[in-house]
């Protein structure tokens, strides 16, 4: 069952990981071994969580990489479904 309008993983990182720990974006970026700009793009929904980023997040927060990728997939799929009627696709019969 798909979630209705799932949050971007960046929002989850911010609200459930960074904020409760009192960690700044700069501190988190340093801990993750990435630039502040890269983390900011994810937190603000301008970039997605890649497989490598999922591994980094899992190492930093003690979670599974799969959970981060699943969140990104659910977010992407929900938004793609919203554009379903705009897609020009013909059914193929075998």
Backbone as a ProteinNet text record, in pm:
[ID]
protein_1_A
[PRIMARY]
XXXXXXXXXXXXXXXXXXXXXXXXXXXXXXXXXXXXXXXXXXXXXXXXXXXXXXXXXXXXXXXXXXXXXXXXXXXXXXXXXXXXXXXXXXXXXX
[TERTIARY]
84.6	0	89.1	67.9	149.6	97.1	190.7	157	103.3	14	-36.1	64	117.7	213	322.3	408.6	513.4	611.8	669.6	766.6	896.2	966.3	1098.1	1191	1282.2	1373.9	1451.8	1477.4	1547.4	1470.9	1339.3	1257.1	1266.7	1276.4	1288.3	1425	1527.7	1662.9	1664.9	1608	1608.6	1526.4	1401.7	1312.4	1338.3	1381.7	1399.4	1543.9	1638.3	1779.2	1856.7	1855	1936.9	1878.5	1751.8	1690.4	1695.3	1654.5	1658.6	1799.3	1899.8	2037.6	2100.3	2031.8	2086.2	2208.3	2208.9	2322.2	2292.3	2387.1	2369.6	2394.5	2354.3	2377	2527.1	2602.5	2748.1	2809.7	2769.3	2821.4	2783.8	2659.8	2613.7	2687.7	2706.8	2778.5	2921.4	2986.3	3122.7	3122.9	3027.3	3020.2	2992.5	2912.4	2878.9	2988.9	3083.4	3191.2	3147.4	3052.4	3000.8	3002.4	2975.9	2972.8	2841.6	2845.9	2725.4	2622	2668.7	2579.7	2503.5	2572.4	2508.4	2402.3	2436.3	2338.5	2221.6	2248.4	2141.5	2043.6	2096	2010.1	1918.6	1969.5	1885.8	1782.6	1825.8	1733.9	1621.6	1649	1549	1473.6	1494.4	1418.9	1463	1578.9	1628.2	1713.6	1750.9	1829.1	1776.4	1793.7	1746.9	1858.6	1819	1913.7	1960.9	2089.4	2150.2	2186.5	2219.5	2263.6	2383.7	2480.7	2596	2554.6	2467.4	2421	2343	2266.1	2191.2	2286.9	2399	2498.8	2559.2	2591.2	2646.3	2548.2	2420.2	2318.4	2304.1	2308.1	2294.2	2409.6	2530.2	2646.9	2639.1	2594.6	2590.3	2479.9	2364.1	2248.5	2208.4	2285.4	2254.2	2124.7	2098.1	1977.8	2021.3	1925.8	1962.6	1963.3	2055.8	2061.2	1933	1878.1	1754.4	1638	1632	1520.8	1527.6	1648.3	1662.6	1628.5	1672.7	1639.9	1490.9	1429.1	1284.6	1206.8	1249.6	1182.4	1193.9	1312.5	1332.2	1247	1241.8	1161.9	1014.1	963.3	822.3	791.4	880.2	862.8	860.7	960	968.9	848.7	809.1	696.3	566.3	542.9	419.5	413	525.8	527.2	513.1	568.8	552.9	406.8	342.3	200.3	112.5	150.7	73	76.8	178.8	192.7	147.5	83.7	42.8	-36.5	-132	-217.8	-142.4	-30	49.8	139.3	154.9	242.5	172.7	242	190.5	242	161	201.2	90.3	128.7	33.1	50.6	-61.1	-53.8	3.9	82	137.4	74	31.4	-28.9	64.3	74.2	161.6	77.8
-117.5	0	123.8	211.9	332.3	443.8	519.6	631.9	746.9	825	943.6	1055.5	1106.3	1217.1	1200.2	1100.5	1077.2	1194.1	1217.3	1327.2	1293.4	1396	1376.9	1326.3	1235	1185.5	1296.7	1405.9	1517.3	1573.6	1578.9	1627	1531.9	1403.7	1303.5	1314.2	1331	1347.6	1466.3	1576.7	1698	1680.4	1635.5	1632.2	1516.4	1401.7	1285.3	1254.3	1313.2	1283.3	1405.5	1512	1628.4	1709.5	1746.6	1832.2	1770.5	1641.9	1585	1578.5	1565	1558.4	1696.3	1800.2	1934.9	1952.2	1879.7	1882.8	1981.2	2067.5	2163.4	2095.8	2162.4	2110.9	2097.7	2195.1	2191.7	2073.4	2052.9	1940.7	1807.2	1795.5	1670.1	1643.5	1746.8	1730.6	1682.1	1739.6	1696.5	1550.6	1513	1374.9	1276.4	1318.7	1233.2	1230.7	1323.6	1330.8	1388.4	1483.5	1548.3	1698.9	1772.5	1917.9	1963.3	2080	2138.7	2162.2	2204.1	2230.6	2104.1	1991.5	1864.6	1825.9	1834.6	1798.7	1894.9	2022.4	2122	2091.8	2051.5	2018	1901	1802.9	1688.5	1732.1	1805	1848.3	1935.8	2012.3	2101.5	2040.4	1910.6	1840.5	1870.7	1931.3	1961.5	1849.4	1754	1637.6	1516.2	1401.1	1277.2	1203.7	1096.6	1011.2	903.1	905.8	805.7	682	570.7	453.2	482.5	559.2	591.3	677.2	773.7	858.2	774.1	678.1	589.8	513.6	469.1	399.4	495.1	616.1	715.8	744.4	764	791.4	673.7	552.6	434.1	424.1	458.1	454.3	563	680.5	793.9	780.5	727.5	726.9	587.8	485.9	351.1	296.3	329.6	281.6	191.9	144.7	63.4	150.4	119.7	190.4	166.9	46.1	12.9	102.1	138.2	223	360.2	415.2	545.8	536.4	429.8	413.3	389.2	314.1	290.7	420.9	506	635.1	718.6	718.4	794.2	737.1	605	539.6	571	564.4	595.6	740.8	830.8	972.7	990.5	933.1	946.6	883.5	765.4	696.1	773.3	826.8	902.5	1021.7	1092	1209	1168.7	1056.5	1007.3	970.6	908.8	872.1	996.2	1106.6	1229.8	1282.5	1243.4	1286.7	1179.2	1075.4	961.2	1002.6	1092.4	1131.8	1209.5	1266.3	1342.3	1252.3	1128	1036	981.6	979.2	926.3	784.1	687.8	547.2	467.1	376	285.3	146.2	77.5	-59.7	-150.7	-243.4	-346	-478.6	-551.1	-683.3	-788.8	-897.1	-1006.6	-1111.9
0	0	0	-96.5	-107.3	-19	35.7	120.7	35.3	92.2	24.2	43.9	-65.8	-65.5	40.6	22.6	122	128.8	244.8	257.8	185.8	143.5	83.9	194.9	162.5	266	336.7	268.4	332	450.8	439.2	550.1	669.3	640.5	746.7	813.9	733.4	789.2	885.3	841.4	924	1051.1	1037.5	1153.6	1249.9	1198.4	1285.7	1321.9	1248.7	1276.5	1324.9	1248.3	1283.5	1398.6	1386.8	1489.4	1629.3	1645.9	1781.3	1841.1	1754.7	1803.1	1820.3	1772.2	1778.9	1690.3	1577.5	1485.1	1372.4	1342.5	1233.6	1099.4	993.6	858.6	833.7	876.7	858	932	1056.3	1134.7	1071.2	1026.8	966	835.7	755.9	629.3	655.1	753.5	788	832.1	915.9	964.7	850.6	753.5	639.8	533.9	544	446.7	313	319	198.3	218.9	112.9	125.8	189.5	250.3	308.1	198.7	81.8	-31.6	-72.4	-76	-112.2	-10.7	117.2	220.4	219.6	201.8	197.1	83	-32.1	-145.8	-111.9	-40.8	-0.5	102.3	203.1	309.1	255.8	150.7	93.6	-24.4	-48.2	-152.1	-293.8	-310.5	-445	-501.7	-417.6	-460.2	-385.2	-445.9	-385	-312.8	-246.8	-176.1	-272	-304.2	-391.9	-309.6	-375.7	-300	-209.2	-259.2	-174.8	-56	-79.8	30.7	131.1	83	173.1	264.5	210	291.4	393.1	350.2	442.9	557.3	522.8	624.3	720.2	666.5	752	850.9	804.6	893.1	1000	961.5	1054.9	1159.2	1118.1	1207.6	1255.8	1220.1	1267.6	1210.1	1086.6	1018.4	903.5	825.5	709.5	584.3	494.7	367	289.1	300.2	229	269.5	397.1	442.7	376.2	359.8	294.3	145.9	81.8	-60.6	-80.2	9.9	0.5	15.3	105.5	122.6	-4.2	-65	-187.9	-301.2	-310.2	-414.4	-397.9	-275.3	-251.3	-288.1	-254.4	-287.8	-439.6	-508.1	-653.3	-723.5	-678.2	-741.2	-723.6	-605.7	-582.9	-677.6	-692.9	-781	-927.9	-966	-1103.5	-1129.7	-1031.6	-1046.4	-1064	-1003.6	-1017.8	-1160.6	-1235.5	-1375.4	-1474.4	-1425.7	-1508.8	-1632.4	-1618	-1730.4	-1837.3	-1802.3	-1898.6	-1983.2	-1941.3	-2013	-2137.2	-2246.7	-2372.3	-2388	-2345.1	-2349.7	-2415	-2504	-2567.1	-2507.6	-2488.3	-2436.5	-2542.1	-2498.4	-2586.5	-2551.5	-2652.7	-2630	-2688.3	-2617.8	-2662.9	-2731.4
[MASK]
++++++++++++++++++++++++++++++++++++++++++++++++++++++++++++++++++++++++++++++++++++++++++++++

